[in-house]
Amino acid sequence: MKNLVKLLPLVAALALVSCKKDQTADQLVVEETTQTAAAPEVAQETAPVTPAAQVGPATTVALSEANFAFGKIKKGDKVEHVYEVTNTGANPLVISEVKPACGCTVPDYTKEPILPGQKGKITLKFDSASFDGLVSKQAEVYANVEKSPIVISFSADIQP
């Protein structure tokens, strides 16, 4: 009986060790599954940079302005501003994406290549319904220029 009492802790310890090994194996399977599932998301997050690099040789650009102030607007107003883009380089300018920092801003832009010396447009449309007071918003413009993305922004003083 004394030997059985001495063996009981040993059996319990072996049972715990074997459970830990099983848990480790399960954790490895979960970690592998998580890593496999996460890989496509990482690729999607870095995707906006890739199209700009693939659209052709780099060029240079001039903006009519990088920042615009709407001034005072009424809460709920939907306003928009057009930023003029001039291709000042020797190669066609291709805007591959305009990515606003907030869902309250909707972009539109010239989709076809802008030839050297020609002009294109980037329009930012802003819905002020969810805001009060001074706000500042920005958007990233991905294009075949050396320092992409280009950041454009606007501000507004939203009145009740």
C-alpha positions as CSV (number, residue, x, y, z in Angstrom):
1,M,0.0,0.0,0.0
2,K,2.9,2.4,0.8
3,N,4.3,1.7,-2.6
4,L,1.0,2.5,-4.3
5,V,0.9,5.8,-2.4
6,K,4.4,6.6,-3.5
7,L,3.5,5.8,-7.2
8,L,0.4,7.9,-7.2
9,P,2.2,11.3,-7.4
10,L,4.5,9.9,-10.1
11,V,1.5,8.8,-12.2
12,A,-0.2,12.2,-11.7
13,A,3.0,13.9,-12.8
14,L,3.3,11.8,-15.9
15,A,-0.4,12.6,-16.8
16,L,0.3,16.3,-16.5
17,V,3.4,16.1,-18.6
18,S,1.6,14.2,-21.3
19,C,-1.2,16.8,-21.3
20,K,1.3,19.6,-21.7
21,K,2.8,17.9,-24.7
22,D,-0.6,17.6,-26.3
23,Q,-1.4,21.2,-25.6
24,T,1.9,22.3,-27.2
25,A,1.1,20.3,-30.3
26,D,-2.4,21.9,-30.4
27,Q,-0.8,25.3,-29.9
28,L,1.6,24.7,-32.8
29,V,-1.3,23.8,-35.1
30,V,-3.2,26.9,-34.0
31,E,-0.1,29.1,-34.5
32,E,0.5,27.6,-38.0
33,T,-3.2,28.2,-38.9
34,T,-3.0,31.7,-37.6
35,Q,0.1,32.5,-39.5
36,T,-1.3,31.1,-42.7
37,A,-4.5,33.1,-42.3
38,A,-2.6,36.3,-41.5
39,A,-0.4,36.2,-44.5
40,P,-3.0,37.3,-47.1
41,E,-3.9,40.3,-44.9
42,V,-0.3,41.5,-44.8
43,A,-0.1,41.3,-48.6
44,Q,-3.3,43.3,-48.9
45,E,-2.0,46.1,-46.6
46,T,1.1,46.5,-48.6
47,A,-0.6,46.3,-52.0
48,P,-1.2,50.0,-52.5
49,V,2.6,50.7,-52.8
50,T,3.1,48.0,-55.4
51,P,0.9,49.4,-58.2
52,A,2.7,52.7,-58.1
53,A,6.0,51.0,-58.6
54,Q,4.6,49.0,-61.6
55,V,3.0,51.8,-63.5
56,G,6.1,52.9,-65.4
57,P,9.1,55.2,-65.0
58,A,9.0,57.8,-62.3
59,T,8.0,61.4,-63.1
60,T,7.5,64.6,-61.2
61,V,4.3,66.4,-60.2
62,A,3.1,69.8,-59.0
63,L,-0.1,70.3,-57.0
64,S,-2.3,73.4,-57.2
65,E,-2.2,73.2,-53.4
66,A,-1.5,70.4,-50.8
67,N,-3.8,71.9,-48.2
68,F,-7.2,73.5,-48.5
69,A,-9.4,75.2,-46.0
70,F,-13.2,75.1,-46.4
71,G,-13.7,77.6,-43.7
72,K,-17.0,77.5,-41.8
73,I,-19.6,75.0,-43.0
74,K,-22.8,73.8,-41.5
75,K,-22.9,70.4,-39.8
76,G,-24.3,67.9,-42.3
77,D,-23.0,69.8,-45.4
78,K,-21.4,67.7,-48.0
79,V,-18.5,69.6,-49.6
80,E,-15.8,68.8,-52.1
81,H,-12.6,70.3,-53.3
82,V,-10.6,69.6,-56.5
83,Y,-6.8,69.5,-56.3
84,E,-5.2,70.2,-59.7
85,V,-2.3,67.9,-60.6
86,T,0.3,68.9,-63.2
87,N,2.7,66.4,-64.6
88,T,6.0,68.3,-64.6
89,G,8.2,65.3,-65.6
90,A,9.1,63.6,-68.8
91,N,7.1,60.4,-68.3
92,P,3.3,59.9,-68.0
93,L,2.0,60.3,-64.5
94,V,-0.2,57.5,-63.3
95,I,-2.2,57.9,-60.1
96,S,-2.8,54.3,-58.9
97,E,-4.8,55.1,-55.7
98,V,-6.1,57.9,-53.5
99,K,-6.6,56.6,-50.0
100,P,-8.4,58.9,-47.5
101,A,-7.6,58.5,-43.8
102,C,-11.3,58.5,-42.9
103,G,-14.6,57.0,-44.2
104,C,-16.1,60.5,-44.2
105,T,-14.0,61.4,-47.2
106,V,-14.5,59.9,-50.7
107,P,-11.9,60.4,-53.4
108,D,-12.2,60.6,-57.1
109,Y,-9.3,61.2,-59.5
110,T,-8.0,61.1,-63.0
111,K,-7.6,57.4,-63.9
112,E,-5.9,57.6,-67.2
113,P,-2.2,58.5,-67.5
114,I,-1.5,62.2,-67.4
115,L,1.0,63.1,-70.1
116,P,4.0,65.4,-69.5
117,G,2.8,69.0,-69.3
118,Q,-0.9,68.0,-68.9
119,K,-3.2,68.3,-65.9
120,G,-5.4,65.9,-64.0
121,K,-7.6,66.2,-61.0
122,I,-8.1,64.7,-57.5
123,T,-11.4,65.4,-55.8
124,L,-12.0,64.9,-52.1
125,K,-15.7,64.8,-51.1
126,F,-16.3,65.3,-47.4
127,D,-19.5,64.6,-45.3
128,S,-19.5,66.7,-42.2
129,A,-22.5,65.0,-40.5
130,S,-20.5,63.3,-37.8
131,F,-18.3,66.2,-36.8
132,D,-18.3,69.4,-34.8
133,G,-15.8,72.2,-34.6
134,L,-12.4,72.3,-36.3
135,V,-11.5,69.2,-38.3
136,S,-8.6,68.3,-40.4
137,K,-8.5,65.3,-42.8
138,Q,-6.0,63.9,-45.2
139,A,-5.6,61.5,-48.1
140,E,-2.6,59.7,-49.5
141,V,-2.0,59.8,-53.3
142,Y,-0.1,56.8,-54.7
143,A,1.5,57.6,-58.0
144,N,4.7,56.9,-60.0
145,V,6.7,59.7,-58.3
146,E,9.8,59.4,-56.2
147,K,8.2,60.3,-52.9
148,S,4.9,58.4,-52.9
149,P,2.5,58.7,-51.3
150,I,1.9,62.4,-51.6
151,V,-0.3,63.7,-48.8
152,I,-3.1,66.2,-49.5
153,S,-5.3,67.6,-46.8
154,F,-8.2,69.9,-46.0
155,S,-9.7,71.5,-42.9
156,A,-13.1,72.8,-42.0
157,D,-14.8,74.6,-39.1
158,I,-18.1,72.8,-38.7
159,Q,-20.9,74.9,-37.2
160,P,-24.1,73.5,-35.6
